[in-house]
Amino acid sequence: MINNEDTITAIATPRGNSGVGIIRISGDKAIAIADKIIRSRQGKSLDLFSADTYSAHYGFVYREDKILDEIICIVYKKPGSYTGEDVIEICCHGGMYVLDLVLSLIQENGARLAEPGEFTRRAFLNGRMDLTQAESVMDIISSENEFSRANSMSHLTGSLRNKISEMREKIIHETAFIESALDDPEHYEIDEEYKSHLNDIVSGIGSEISDILKRSADVIYLKNGVDTVIAGKPNVGKSSLLNLFLGYDRAIVTSLPGTTRDVISERISIEGLVLNLIDTAGIRNSSDEIESIGIEKTKEHIEKADLVLFLMDASKEPDEEDRLIASLIKEKPCIVILNKTDLDIRFGEDRVEEIIKSPAVLMSVKERIGEKELREKIQSLFIKNEIKDKDIYITNKRQSDSFKEAALSLSRVSGSIKQGMSEDVYTVDLMDAYARLGEMIGEDISDDLADRIFSEFCMGK
């Protein structure tokens, strides 16, 4: 069980040698610990208790009379800190040996090592941020493109929280009116006009939720990346395409069919769209046991793929192996790459439909011809609508599930109104929708769910 009264500490920067490393301390003893171990060059106290909040102080970390490091100490006093508690950040030299020495000293003086995400959890518990904002912190850290960064910052500054609060305010207002009418029918009446009004309210909120979820489905790949399988028969240029995307020779390329026997995974970015690229073994009938295992893995990856880049040799007529691969991917989003166009073309774009109904691009991977067209086709498949800064997008499954459950409860209210059911039935589903939306921002959230969410954070955050 995590004790939220403890003073906690952790290295807040990635492990590994660097110019600067930061150690964070949070809790009631944070300033006392820092004031004890940090002094001036002459060994005098910096009197951090009297320091202004958001102030920086130059000094040295001492273990007894021995200097461990030259540092800058930043003081954040409660309640205006990240966690809502007294917080100290010690900016040390970034060698791991030095950082571990200072961290051990802090622990010796009364702090315990923080759990992953515990600083942000305390910010949540102390009301410094709601759950959507807390989750956006990790999203900012892990963002790999401008959309992920901008959307996470939007959530961090409260755009999603404000929208949810607005919806909940409407729901609780109508619930209070219905309860008042049930308790005092002489002064409050639930007539047909009110029922129509209530239906408009719940339908309006449901439509807002539906719009957000639909927008979000169109951009989810911008956060998580597109699982992309490079498929084709042996020796059509799959590994060469992977190397072209990466800009260096990651995969072995030879003229011998069957060189790639296992999958190779890499991540690349195409104008902000992240591809989780998987170079696979060529699909063909093979008596080689190891190659056959690789081919089976290829088929498994194709099943799970968001996109298949199907390479064919444009200098040859398609054969049974090409047709076999086409049959495996015909239900998948696919781009056909007609490679080796630097040779005589015998199979062009006009004949692709003979094999598979998918967009095609002519390429010579060897000569880097067609790369721009391929990138544009990939983007067009996954970035279909304009992304607007002021729109709200959900890229988190927990939040999406809560939104869907809230919308379902609101639709039941509309159904109850249309079926002429008793008014007290309305409040059951209204309050369920209210609770589901509350879960999104962290109200009435279970400890187990909070533990799971914050355990996914990195150490020191």
N, C-alpha and C positions, 0 to 999 in steps of 0.2 A: 504494500500500500504506500503510495507516494504521500509524504508529509509536506503539505503546502506551507508549513510554518518555518521550515528549514531555510537557511541561507544556502544558495546553490551557486556552483561555479562550473565553467567549462571553457575550453578553447573555442572561440567563435569563428575562427578562420580555418580553411581546409588544412589538414595535416600535410606536412611536407615543408621543406625549407623555402623561405621567401624573405623578402625585405622586411616585412612587418607582420607580426602575429598579434591577435587580440584575444585577451582573456576577459570574460565577462563574469561579474559577481552580482547576485540579486538577493535581497532579503534584508531583514532588520539589522544583521551584523555586517552588511557589506561595507559600509563606511568605516566601521571600527576596525575591520580586518585590514582594509587598505591603509588606514592611518597608522596602523601598527607596523606594517612591513615596508611602507614607502616613506623615504626621508630625503632630505636635501643632500648634496654632495658632502656637506659638513656633518651629516648625521642628525640634523634637526628635524623635528616633526613638521609636516606641511599643514597641519591643523585642517584636515579635510572636513571636519564637522562644521567648521565655519565657512566653508567654501560655498560659493553661489552654485545653484543648479546650472547645468550645461556649461560648466567651466572646466578648463584644461590646465593641468599642473605638471611641470617638469620635475623629475626626480629620479631616484634610484631605488630598486628593490633590494632590501637587506635581509639576510638570514643572520640574526644576531649582529655581529660587526662586519660581516662579509658582504660585499656588493655582488649581487647576482646579475643585474642588468640595469641599463640606463633606459628609462621609460617615459611615456606621457600617460598621465592618469586623467580620465574624464569622469566627472561627477554628475549623476542625474538623481535628483532628490524626488521622493514620492510626493504627490501622486502623478507627477508629470513625466515619468520615465516610460520606457517601452513596456515594462511589466506592471507598472503602477506601484512598485516598491522602490526602495533605495537601490540604485544600480551603479556599479563602478565598472568602467572598461579600462583595462591596462594594455596600452599599446607597447609591446615589447619588440625586440629584434626577432625576426621570424624563424630562427633555427629551432627545430623541434626539441633539441636537448634543453635549450634555454626555456622554452615555453613549458615543458614538462616540469622543470625545476621550480618555476614560479607557481605553476598550478599545484604542485605538491605542497609548497609552502602555504598557499591559501587554504588548502584542505587541513593542514596541520593547525591552522589558526581558527578553525570553527566552521568552515563551509564543507558541504558534501558535493560530490560530482553530480551534475544535473543529468536527468534522463533525457533522451532525445525529445526535442520539442517542448521541454518543460518551461523554458522562458516564455514561449508564446502561449502555452497553456495558462500560465499565471496572468498574462495580459488578458486572456479571455475571462478567467475567473474573477479578476479584479475590475472587469467592466471597461477595460481599455479598448477592446474590440469585440465584435460578435464573431460567431463561428465562421461565417462566410468570409470575413476579413482575415481571420486566423488562417484559413485554408489558402487564401490568396497569397499569404506570405511565402508559403512553400512553392506556390505556382510561380511567383516572381523569381525565386531562386532557380527553379528548374526550367524557366522559359528559354526557348531556343529561337524565337522569332518575334517580330514586332507585334503581331496580334496577341500572342500569349502575354507579353510584357504589358501591353496597353490594357488588355482586358483584366489582367490581375490587378493592375494599379487602380482601375475603375472600381473593382470590388473592394480593394483595400480602403479606398476613400469613401466607401459607403453606398455606392449606387444600387447594388443588389439589396442591401439591408433596407435602404429607404423605400424601395419598391415593395418589398415584403411587408414592411411596417404599414405602408399605405393600404395594402390589401387587407391586412389583419384589422386595421382600424375600421374599415367598411364592414367587415364581417361581424366584429364585436358590437358595433353600433346596431346592426339589424338584429342580432341575437338579443341584445338588451331590450330592444323595442318589443320583440315577440314575447319575451319573458314578462315584461311589464303588462302587455295586453292580456296574457293568460292570468296574471295575478289581479289585474284591475281592469276588467273589460268595460267598465262604465266610462273610463277616461281614455282608453286606448283601444282602437278597433282594428282588427285584421280583416278588412273587406277586400273585395276583388281588386280595387285600385291599388291597395298595398301589396297584394300578392303579385300583381303585375310589376310593381316597383321592385319588389324583392327579386323576382325572376330576372329583371334587367340588371340588377346589381351582381348577382351570382354569375349570370351569363357573361357579363362584361369582364369580371375577374378571370373567369375560365378562358375567355378569348385572349386576354393578356398573357396568361400562362401558356396557352397553346402557341401563340406567336413567338414567345421567347424560346420555347422548346424547338419549334420548327427552325427558327434562325440558328439556334445552337447546333442542330443536327447538320446544318450545311457547313459549319466551320469546325466541327470537333476534330477533324484531321489536322487542323492548324496547330492544335495543342499536342495531340498524341502522336502525330506522324502517320503516314500512309504505309502500311505493311505491303511492300512491293516485291514480288517474286520475278526474277529474270528467268524465263523458261524458254526452252527450245531443244532441238535435238543436238547431239554432240557436234562441236566444231563449227557452230554458226556465229560465234563471236560474243557469247554471254559474258565470259570473264573479261574480254576486251572492253565491253560496254561498262562493266563495273569499274575497271581501271580508268576509263574515260571520265566517268562521273566523279571519281575520287581525285583524279589528277595525279595519281602515282600507281605503280604496279603492285596492287594488293593481291591479285590472283595470278597464278601461273598460267601463261598462255603458250600453247604449242600447237603444231599442226596435227597432233595425234588426237583422234577422237577419244573421249572418256577421261581426259586429264583431270577434270574436276570431279571428285568422287564424294565430297561432302559439301554441306552448305557453308557459305561464307556470308557473314552478316556485317553490314556497315550502315552508318547514318549519314545522310547528306542533306543539304538544304538547297532548294530550288526557289529562289526569290521568296524566301520565308516559308515555303512549304517543305516540311521535313519528310524525307523518304527513309523508311526502315528497309534498306535494300538487302535482298537475299539472292545471292548467286548460287544457282543449284546445279546439280549433276544433270547432264543431258539425258533426255528420255529416249530410250531405244530398247530393243530386246537385247539383253546381254547375258552371256554365260558366266561372266566374272562375278563372283559372289560379293566382293566389296563394292563394285560398281552398282550391282543390283540393289544393295542396301541403300546406297545414295539415291538411286532412282525412286525408291519407295518413300524416302524422306522428302524428295522433291514433290511428289504427289500430295503428301501431307501438308506441306507448306502452301501449295496451290489452293487446297481446300480452305485454309485460314486467311488467304491473302485479300487485301482491299483492292489491289491492282496487280495485274499480270502484264509484264512486258514480254511479248511473245516474239522471239527472234526467228526469222526465216531467211534463207539464203536466196537473195533475188537473182543470183546468177544461175539458179537451177530450178527445174520444175518441182513443185511440191510432191512429196512421196508419202507413203503410208505412215511414217513416223511423224511427219508434220500433221497429218490428219488425226492421228491418235492424240497428239498434244492439244489440237483444236477442240477435240471432243471433251477433253478434261477441263478446259477453261471456258467453254462456251457460255456458262452462266455467270462468269466473273467480269467485272470491269476490266477491259483489256485494250492495249494498244499494240498493234502489229508493227514490228520493226523489220522492214525489208532491207537487210544488211548486204554488204559487199556490192554496192552500186558502182564502185570503181571498176568492176568487171562488167562484162556484157549482161544487160538486164534481160532475163527470160521470164520473170514473174513480177509484174508491176502492181501498182495500187488498184488499177482497174479490174484486177482479177482476185482481189483478196476475199470478196464475198463468196467465191467458190469454196473457201476454206472456213471462214468465220466472219460474222457480221460485226466488225469492230473497226474503229478508225485506224488508219495506217500512216506510216511515215517512211520515206526513203532515206536510207543512211549508208554511209561508209564509215564505220567506226574507226577503221584503220586510218582514214584520211580526215577524220573529224568533220565529215559532211553530214548535215541534218541534225546536229546536236541541238541547235537553237529551236528548230521546229518540234523536236521531241519534248523539250522542256515546256514549250508553250502548250502542247497537247495535254501533258500531264496536269499542268495548272488549270486548264479549262475544264478538266473532269472534276476537280475538287474545289475550285474556287468559283462558284457559280453566281453569287450575288455580291453586291457592293457591301463592304464592311463599314459600318458607320460608327464613329467614335461614341455617340450618345446612346446607341443601342445596348441592351443588356444581353449577354451571352452566358450560357451555362455550359461549362466543360468538365463538370464534376458529377460523377454518377450518383453520389449520395444526394446532392442537391436536386438533380434531375428526378430521382425516384420520389423525393418528397413533394416536388411540384406536381408530378403525375398523380400521386395519391390525393393531394389537395384538390386538383381539378376533378377527380372522380367523385369526391365528396360533394363538391359544388354541383356537379351534374345530377347527383341524387336529389339535391334540394329542388332543382328545376323539375325533375321527374315527379317528386312528391306534390309540387304545386299543380302540375298538369293533371295528376290523377285525383286531385281533390282530397288529399290525405289530411289528417289532423295537423294543426299548426305546431303542436309540441314535437312532431317528428322533424320539423325543419331544423330545430335547434341542435338536435343530435348530430346531424351531418354538417351543419354550420360550424359547430365547435370542433368537429373532427378536422375540417379544413383549416380552422384556426390553429389547431395543435400541430398539424403537418407543416404549415408554414413556419410555426414557431420553432420546430425542430431544425429548420434550415439555418436560423440565426443563433441557435443554441439554447433556446428556452425549453425547459423540461427535457433536456437531453440526458440520456442515461450515462452513468460513469463509464460503463463498458465501451460505449460508442466514442466517448471523448478520449478514452485511453487509446483506442484503435486509431483515431484520427491523428492524435499528436505523436504517436509512436512512429509515424511515417516521416516525421520531420528529421532534419539533420541535427547532430549534436551541436550545442551552443546556440540554437535558435528556438 
